[in-house]
Amino acid sequence: MTPKQKAFVLEYIKDFNASQAAIRAGYSPKTSRLTGHRLITNDNIKAEIDKEYERRAMSANEVLSRMTDIAQGSAADYLTIDEHGYTGIDLKKMKAAGKLHLIKKYSVTKNGTVVELYDAQAALLQMGKQHGLFVNQHKVTGDINYKELTDDELRAIRDSKR
């Protein structure tokens, strides 16, 4: 693989735009559309793109670990309150502790810094779903014509009575 092709792979991963990736990798802008298409349909380059995806992808355990960190995360150790009761957040201290990934949004206004953390409850819900904690159960009442039910429906009824 040529250095330009490798550059194309790395650029393509950024935005999945073959034409723009070709330009950023150093190919001619005039032929970038054709070049980009030719490159992404090349078997060797497709294989390299797949390898790059795999290299960058998080494992299931990494995803769960990050969700756990968000669910348990707190900015309490990084809050400062001055003599007037104004609250601020010490981002340097948060960065030193490796907790900046807890921040969803950050902006500076005339009134100070505004920081929004990721929603811990949403993370907990996702974790609960992953662990099968929230299983919907349906209670069946009335007469059932078992002859009209599928095998899966019969198994579900049998399993719900256990």
C-alpha positions as CSV (number, residue, x, y, z in Angstrom):
1,M,0.0,0.0,0.0
2,T,1.4,3.4,-1.0
3,P,1.7,6.2,1.5
4,K,-1.1,8.1,-0.3
5,Q,-3.4,5.1,-0.1
6,K,-2.7,4.8,3.6
7,A,-3.4,8.5,4.0
8,F,-6.7,7.9,2.2
9,V,-7.7,5.1,4.6
10,L,-7.0,7.4,7.6
11,E,-8.9,10.3,6.1
12,Y,-11.8,8.2,5.0
13,I,-12.3,6.9,8.5
14,K,-12.9,10.5,9.7
15,D,-16.1,11.3,7.7
16,F,-16.7,8.4,5.3
17,N,-16.6,10.8,2.4
18,A,-14.4,9.2,-0.3
19,S,-14.0,12.3,-2.5
20,Q,-13.0,14.5,0.4
21,A,-10.7,11.8,1.8
22,A,-9.0,11.5,-1.6
23,I,-8.4,15.3,-1.6
24,R,-7.1,15.4,1.9
25,A,-4.8,12.4,1.1
26,G,-3.2,14.4,-1.7
27,Y,-5.1,13.2,-4.8
28,S,-6.2,15.7,-7.4
29,P,-9.4,17.6,-6.5
30,K,-10.5,17.4,-10.2
31,T,-10.7,13.6,-10.1
32,S,-11.4,13.1,-6.4
33,R,-14.8,11.6,-6.9
34,L,-13.6,9.0,-9.3
35,T,-10.4,8.4,-7.3
36,G,-12.3,8.1,-4.1
37,H,-14.7,5.5,-5.6
38,R,-11.8,3.6,-7.1
39,L,-10.0,3.5,-3.8
40,I,-12.9,2.3,-1.6
41,T,-13.7,-0.4,-4.1
42,N,-10.1,-1.7,-4.1
43,D,-10.1,-5.0,-2.1
44,N,-6.7,-4.2,-0.4
45,I,-7.9,-0.7,0.7
46,K,-11.3,-2.1,1.9
47,A,-9.4,-4.6,4.0
48,E,-7.2,-1.8,5.4
49,I,-10.3,0.3,6.2
50,D,-11.8,-2.7,8.0
51,K,-8.6,-3.2,10.0
52,E,-8.6,0.5,11.0
53,Y,-12.3,0.2,12.1
54,E,-11.4,-2.8,14.2
55,R,-8.3,-1.1,15.7
56,R,-10.4,1.9,16.7
57,A,-13.5,0.1,17.9
58,M,-14.3,-0.2,21.6
59,S,-14.9,-3.7,23.0
60,A,-18.1,-4.5,24.7
61,N,-16.3,-4.4,28.1
62,E,-14.8,-0.9,27.3
63,V,-18.3,0.4,26.5
64,L,-19.7,-1.0,29.7
65,S,-16.8,0.4,31.7
66,R,-17.3,3.8,30.2
67,M,-21.1,3.6,30.9
68,T,-20.3,2.6,34.5
69,D,-18.0,5.5,34.9
70,I,-20.7,7.9,33.6
71,A,-23.3,6.3,35.8
72,Q,-21.1,6.6,38.9
73,G,-19.5,9.9,37.9
74,S,-19.7,13.0,40.0
75,A,-18.3,16.5,39.7
76,A,-18.6,17.0,43.5
77,D,-14.8,16.8,44.0
78,Y,-14.2,19.5,41.4
79,L,-16.8,22.1,42.5
80,T,-15.7,25.3,44.1
81,I,-17.9,27.7,46.0
82,D,-16.7,31.3,46.6
83,E,-17.7,33.6,49.4
84,H,-20.8,34.8,47.5
85,G,-22.1,31.3,47.0
86,Y,-21.2,31.2,43.3
87,T,-20.3,27.7,42.2
88,G,-17.6,26.9,39.7
89,I,-15.9,23.8,38.5
90,D,-12.2,23.2,38.5
91,L,-11.5,21.8,35.1
92,K,-7.8,21.5,35.6
93,K,-8.4,19.3,38.6
94,M,-11.0,17.3,36.7
95,K,-8.5,16.9,33.8
96,A,-5.7,15.8,36.1
97,A,-8.1,13.1,37.6
98,G,-9.0,11.9,34.0
99,K,-12.6,12.8,34.4
100,L,-13.2,15.2,31.4
101,H,-15.0,12.5,29.5
102,L,-17.9,13.0,32.0
103,I,-18.5,16.4,30.4
104,K,-21.2,16.5,27.7
105,K,-21.2,20.3,27.1
106,Y,-19.0,23.1,28.0
107,S,-19.4,26.9,27.4
108,V,-18.2,30.2,28.7
109,T,-20.7,32.9,29.2
110,K,-20.6,36.4,30.7
111,N,-21.8,34.8,34.0
112,G,-19.1,32.2,34.0
113,T,-18.4,28.7,32.9
114,V,-21.4,26.4,32.2
115,V,-20.7,22.6,32.3
116,E,-23.2,19.9,31.6
117,L,-22.3,16.3,32.6
118,Y,-23.6,13.3,30.8
119,D,-26.9,12.0,32.3
120,A,-26.1,9.3,35.0
121,Q,-29.7,8.1,35.0
122,A,-29.6,7.4,31.2
123,A,-26.3,5.5,31.7
124,L,-27.9,3.5,34.5
125,L,-30.9,2.6,32.3
126,Q,-28.6,1.5,29.5
127,M,-26.6,-0.6,31.9
128,G,-29.8,-2.1,33.4
129,K,-31.0,-3.0,29.9
130,Q,-27.6,-4.6,29.1
131,H,-27.9,-6.7,32.3
132,G,-31.6,-7.7,31.6
133,L,-32.9,-5.9,34.7
134,F,-35.9,-4.4,33.0
135,V,-37.9,-7.3,31.5
136,N,-41.4,-6.5,30.4
137,Q,-43.9,-9.2,31.6
138,H,-47.4,-9.6,30.3
139,K,-50.1,-11.1,32.4
140,V,-52.5,-13.2,30.3
141,T,-56.1,-13.2,31.5
142,G,-59.2,-14.8,30.0
143,D,-59.7,-17.8,27.8
144,I,-56.9,-18.7,25.4
145,N,-57.4,-20.8,22.3
146,Y,-54.1,-22.7,22.4
147,K,-54.7,-24.2,19.0
148,E,-54.2,-20.8,17.4
149,L,-50.9,-20.0,19.1
150,T,-47.5,-20.4,17.6
151,D,-44.9,-22.6,19.2
152,D,-43.0,-19.5,20.4
153,E,-46.2,-18.1,22.0
154,L,-46.8,-21.4,23.7
155,R,-43.2,-21.5,25.0
156,A,-43.6,-18.0,26.3
157,I,-46.8,-18.9,28.2
158,R,-45.1,-22.0,29.6
159,D,-42.0,-20.1,30.7
160,S,-44.0,-17.3,32.3
161,K,-45.7,-19.9,34.6
162,R,-42.4,-21.2,35.9
